[in-house]
Amino acid sequence: MSEQSSSAVLPVDGVRLGTACAGIKKPDHRDLVVMALDEGSRCAAVFTRNRFCAAPVHVARAHLAAGSPRWLLINTGNANAGTGEQGMRDAHACCRALAEQVGAGEQAVLPFSTGVIGEPLPVDRITAGLPAALSALSPDGWEEAGWGILTTDTRPKLASRRVRLSGGEVTLTGMAKGSGMIRPNMATMLAFLATDAEIDQAGLQGLLSAAVGQSFNRVTVDGDTSTNDACVLVATGRAGVAPADQADHERLQTALTGLCVELARAIARDGEGATRLINVQVAGAASEAEAEQVAFTVAESPLVKTALFAADPNWGRILAAVGRAGIDGLDVDGVTIDLDDYRIAEHGGRAAAYEEAEASRRIQGPEVTIRIGLGRGGAEATVWTCDFSYDYVRINAEYRT
């Protein structure tokens, strides 16, 4: 009764996906996705905490609270954020257009948008693209949909797991998008997860919230929280297998969290202009919150991130970030910093055996791990980020052109 990861993207019984090119921002670009959920499916979700949350976030929250949705409608190229009352009307109009074509009520549709903020949503293009997306619906549509939800990402992010529970095997599959404006504070810019396990509503929300806390809420590219963040978990129940006991629940939680961690790391690896995935691991903290606080301070330091882009083991920048993380009573003499397993700082300064050439060698590859010991307790946390390159500035300077 164990979890098995899979390099293949596994279909989830009860979920079909269709993708179309609607020309929302540019022609011949996959930018519209429809997900169809079998009757009886349950949905749990978490949304952005940004106070300027987008119109589709408001509508999706309301529709989710009203009942069990059957359709998810996702568009890229336009966030429908900062669009006021017109944005709300447009989000509702897109839901109605899909609902009319599939013979459902508007509240059966959850809308999700990502892209440029402050521009009117091209409702006519989305509506015109719906027939193609619906005709493409397939249980094997995850790969195409993974491309269809991207904005500045360079590649889709998909993952699957199979988990053996007491009553049989269940499948989990998920996709995510996000490359910039990433400091989720709930989930990621957009993530859609599904399982064929049978789970009640409260259990589903609990599974998702716990997984998000250990994964998407610990990834940052640039420290900016999007207006459109959303993460949805669907349980279709089609496997006819439910967690029978606490051990089953823990297996399912472990698998879902592992799936989300894989997607979160993929987001950091594909950060705008990124050349390196950076794992910031903090141990010896007085609490998990304290460990997260230090990890995020280091992960979001522009000075640390630019040094890592240059493969410069500038330990002083890491030390300074730890020192400004706001930890009361921090004894700097007890802090240690390693690159992987190579000690670079201790006792408030450079490690006695430190050699610049060896430290530089440790950060030449595509993945770097910074380990920080605080010497204050037994709590720990890991945050995933990336370096800052010239391309990050270029991508964001040219984002609307």
Long-range contacts (C-beta under 8 A, 24 or more apart in sequence): 1-164, 1-165, 1-166, 1-247, 1-248, 1-251, 2-163, 2-164, 2-251, 3-161, 3-162, 3-163, 3-164, 3-251, 3-254, 3-255, 3-258, 4-161, 4-162, 4-163, 4-164, 5-159, 5-160, 5-161, 5-258, 5-262, 6-160, 6-161, 6-162, 8-160, 9-142, 9-143, 9-146, 9-158, 9-159, 9-160, 9-173, 10-160, 10-162, 10-171, 10-173, 11-139, 11-140, 11-142, 11-171, 11-173, 12-139, 12-171, 12-172, 12-173, 12-194, 12-195, 12-196, 12-234, 12-236, 12-238, 13-38, 13-139, 13-171, 13-196, 13-236, 13-238, 13-239, 14-38, 14-41, 14-194, 14-196, 14-236, 14-237, 14-238, 15-41, 15-139, 15-194, 15-234, 15-236, 16-137, 16-138, 16-139, 16-141, 17-137, 17-138, 17-139, 17-141, 17-142, 17-144, 17-145, 18-132, 18-133, 18-134, 18-135, 18-136, 18-137, 18-138, 18-141, 18-145, 19-133, 19-136, 19-141, 19-144, 19-145, 19-147, 19-148, 20-129, 20-130, 20-132, 20-133, 20-136, 20-148, 21-129, 21-132, 22-75, 22-125, 22-126, 22-128, 22-129, 22-132, 22-133, 23-125, 23-129, 24-75, 24-76, 24-77, 24-78, 24-115, 24-122, 24-125, 24-126, 24-129, 25-76, 25-77, 25-78, 25-115, 25-116, 26-77, 29-77, 30-144, 30-147, 30-148, 30-150, 31-75, 31-76, 31-77, 31-129, 31-148, 32-74, 32-75, 32-76, 32-126, 32-129, 32-130, 32-132, 32-133, 32-148, 33-72, 33-73, 33-74, 33-75, 33-133, 33-145, 33-148, 33-149, 34-71, 34-72, 34-73, 34-74, 34-98, 34-130, 34-133, 34-134, 34-137, 35-71, 35-72, 35-74, 35-145, 35-192, 35-234, 36-70, 36-71, 36-102, 36-137, 37-69, 37-70, 37-71, 37-72, 37-234, 37-236, 38-236, 38-238, 39-70, 40-68, 40-236, 40-237, 41-68, 41-70, 41-234, 41-235, 41-236, 41-237, 42-68, 42-199, 42-200, 42-201, 42-204, 42-234, 42-235, 42-237, 43-68, 43-69, 43-110, 43-204, 43-232, 43-233, 43-234, 44-201, 44-204, 44-205, 44-207, 44-208, 44-209, 44-232, 44-233, 44-235, 45-110, 45-208, 45-230, 45-231, 45-232, 45-233, 46-186, 46-187, 46-208, 46-209, 46-212, 46-230, 46-231, 47-186, 47-187, 47-229, 47-230, 47-231, 48-184, 48-185, 48-186, 48-187, 48-225, 48-226, 48-227, 48-228, 48-229, 48-230, 49-185, 49-186, 49-225, 50-185, 50-225, 50-226, 50-227, 50-229, 52-81, 52-82, 52-227, 53-81, 53-227, 53-228, 54-79, 54-80, 54-81, 54-82, 54-83, 54-87, 54-113, 54-117, 54-227, 54-228, 55-80, 55-81, 55-83, 55-87, 55-88, 55-90, 55-91, 55-113, 55-121, 56-80, 56-91, 56-111, 56-112, 56-113, 56-228, 57-227, 57-228, 57-229, 57-230, 58-88, 58-91, 59-88, 59-91, 59-92, 59-95, 59-110, 59-111, 60-110, 60-111, 60-112, 60-230, 62-107, 63-95, 63-106, 63-107, 63-108, 63-109, 63-110, 64-110, 66-107, 67-107, 67-108, 69-107, 69-108, 69-109, 69-110, 70-102, 70-104, 70-108, 70-109, 71-98, 71-99, 71-102, 71-104, 71-108, 71-109, 71-110, 72-109, 72-110, 72-112, 72-192, 72-232, 73-98, 73-109, 73-110, 73-111, 73-112, 73-126, 74-111, 74-112, 74-113, 74-114, 74-145, 74-148, 74-149, 74-190, 74-192, 75-112, 75-113, 75-114, 75-115, 75-121, 75-126, 76-113, 76-114, 76-115, 76-148, 76-149, 76-150, 76-151, 76-177, 77-115, 77-116, 77-151, 78-113, 78-115, 78-116, 78-119, 78-120, 78-121, 78-122, 79-113, 79-114, 79-115, 79-116, 79-117, 79-119, 79-227, 79-228, 80-113, 80-121, 81-113, 81-117, 81-118, 81-227, 81-228, 82-117, 82-118, 82-227, 83-118, 83-119, 83-120, 83-121, 86-120, 87-120, 87-121, 90-120, 90-121, 90-123, 91-121, 93-123, 93-127, 94-121, 94-123, 94-126, 94-127, 97-123, 97-126, 97-127, 97-130, 98-130, 101-130, 101-131, 101-134, 102-134, 110-232, 112-190, 112-228, 112-230, 113-228, 114-149, 114-151, 114-177, 114-189, 114-190, 114-226, 114-228, 115-151, 116-399, 116-400, 117-227, 142-173, 142-175, 145-175, 145-192, 146-175, 149-175, 149-177, 149-190, 149-192, 150-177, 150-179, 151-177, 151-179, 151-189, 152-179, 152-180, 152-272, 152-395, 152-399, 153-177, 153-178, 153-179, 153-270, 154-179, 154-270, 155-270, 157-263, 157-266, 157-267, 157-270, 158-263, 159-259, 159-262, 159-263, 159-266, 160-259, 161-255, 161-256, 161-258, 161-259, 163-197, 163-251, 163-252, 163-255, 164-251, 165-197, 165-241, 165-242, 165-243, 165-244, 165-248, 165-251, 165-252, 166-243, 166-244, 166-245, 166-247, 166-248, 167-240, 167-241, 167-242, 167-244, 168-239, 168-240, 168-241, 169-239, 169-241, 170-195, 170-196, 170-197, 170-239, 170-241, 170-252, 171-195, 171-196, 171-239, 172-197, 172-255, 172-256, 172-259, 173-259, 174-259, 174-260, 174-263, 175-263, 176-216, 176-263, 176-264, 176-266, 176-267, 178-219, 178-221, 178-226, 178-267, 179-221, 179-267, 179-270, 179-271, 179-272, 180-221, 180-222, 180-224, 180-271, 180-272, 180-392, 180-395, 180-396, 181-221, 181-222, 181-224, 181-225, 181-226, 182-219, 182-220, 182-221, 182-222, 182-224, 182-226, 182-267, 182-268, 182-271, 183-220, 183-221, 183-222, 183-223, 183-224, 183-225, 183-300, 184-216, 184-217, 184-219, 184-220, 184-225, 184-226, 184-229, 185-217, 185-225, 185-229, 186-212, 186-216, 186-217, 186-229, 186-231, 187-212, 187-216, 187-217, 187-229, 187-230, 187-231, 188-216, 188-219, 188-229, 188-231, 188-263, 188-264, 188-267, 189-226, 189-228, 189-229, 190-228, 190-229, 190-230, 190-231, 191-216, 191-230, 191-231, 191-232, 191-260, 191-263, 192-231, 192-232, 192-234, 193-231, 193-232, 193-233, 193-234, 193-256, 193-259, 193-260, 194-233, 194-234, 194-235, 194-236, 195-233, 195-234, 195-235, 195-236, 195-252, 195-256, 196-235, 196-236, 196-237, 196-238, 196-239, 196-241, 197-235, 197-237, 197-239, 197-241, 197-242, 197-243, 197-252, 198-235, 198-237, 198-239, 198-240, 198-241, 198-242, 199-235, 199-237, 199-242, 199-243, 199-252, 203-243, 203-249, 204-233, 204-235, 207-233, 207-252, 207-253, 207-256, 208-233, 208-256, 210-253, 210-257, 211-253, 211-256, 211-257, 211-259, 211-260, 212-260, 214-257, 214-260, 214-261, 215-257, 215-260, 215-261, 215-263, 215-264, 216-260, 216-263, 216-264, 216-267, 218-264, 218-292, 218-295, 218-381, 218-382, 218-383, 218-384, 219-264, 219-265, 219-267, 219-268, 219-383, 219-384, 219-385, 220-268, 220-296, 220-299, 220-300, 220-383, 220-384, 220-385, 221-267, 221-268, 221-271, 221-272, 221-274, 221-385, 221-386, 222-271, 222-272, 222-300, 222-392, 223-300, 264-384, 265-384, 267-384, 268-384, 268-385, 268-386, 269-366, 269-367, 269-386, 271-385, 271-386, 271-392, 272-391, 272-392, 272-395, 272-396, 273-388, 273-389, 273-390, 273-391, 273-392, 273-393, 273-394, 273-395, 274-386, 274-387, 274-389, 274-392, 275-309, 275-366, 275-386, 275-387, 275-389, 276-308, 276-309, 276-363, 276-365, 276-366, 276-367, 276-368, 276-386, 276-387, 277-366, 277-367, 277-368, 277-384, 277-386, 278-305, 278-308, 278-367, 278-368, 278-369, 278-370, 278-384, 278-385, 278-386, 278-387, 279-367, 279-368, 279-369, 279-370, 279-382, 279-383, 279-384, 280-370, 280-372, 280-382, 280-383, 280-384, 280-385, 281-369, 281-370, 281-371, 281-372, 281-380, 281-381, 281-382, 282-372, 282-373, 282-374, 282-380, 282-381, 282-382, 282-383, 283-371, 283-372, 283-373, 283-374, 283-379, 283-380, 284-334, 284-373, 284-374, 284-375, 284-376, 284-377, 284-378, 284-379, 284-380, 285-374, 285-376, 285-377, 285-379, 285-380, 285-381, 286-374, 286-376, 286-377, 286-379, 287-377, 287-379, 288-379, 288-380, 288-381, 290-327, 290-374, 290-376, 290-379, 291-374, 291-379, 291-380, 291-381, 292-381, 292-383, 293-325, 293-326, 293-327, 294-322, 294-325, 294-327, 294-372, 294-374, 295-372, 295-381, 295-382, 295-383, 296-383, 297-321, 297-322, 297-324, 297-325, 297-326, 298-322, 298-325, 298-370, 298-372, 298-383, 299-383, 299-384, 299-385, 300-385, 302-388, 305-385, 305-386, 305-387, 305-388, 306-387, 306-388, 308-363, 308-368, 308-387, 309-387, 309-388, 309-389, 311-360, 311-363, 311-364, 312-360, 313-339, 313-344, 313-356, 313-359, 313-360, 313-362, 313-363, 315-344, 315-345, 315-350, 315-354, 315-359, 318-344, 318-345, 318-370, 318-372, 319-345, 319-349, 322-372, 327-374, 327-376, 330-374, 330-376, 331-375, 331-376, 334-373, 334-374, 334-375, 334-376, 335-372, 335-373, 335-374, 335-375, 336-371, 336-372, 336-373, 336-375, 337-370, 337-371, 337-372, 337-373, 338-370, 338-371, 338-372, 338-373, 339-363, 339-368, 339-369, 339-370, 339-371, 340-368, 340-369, 340-371, 341-371
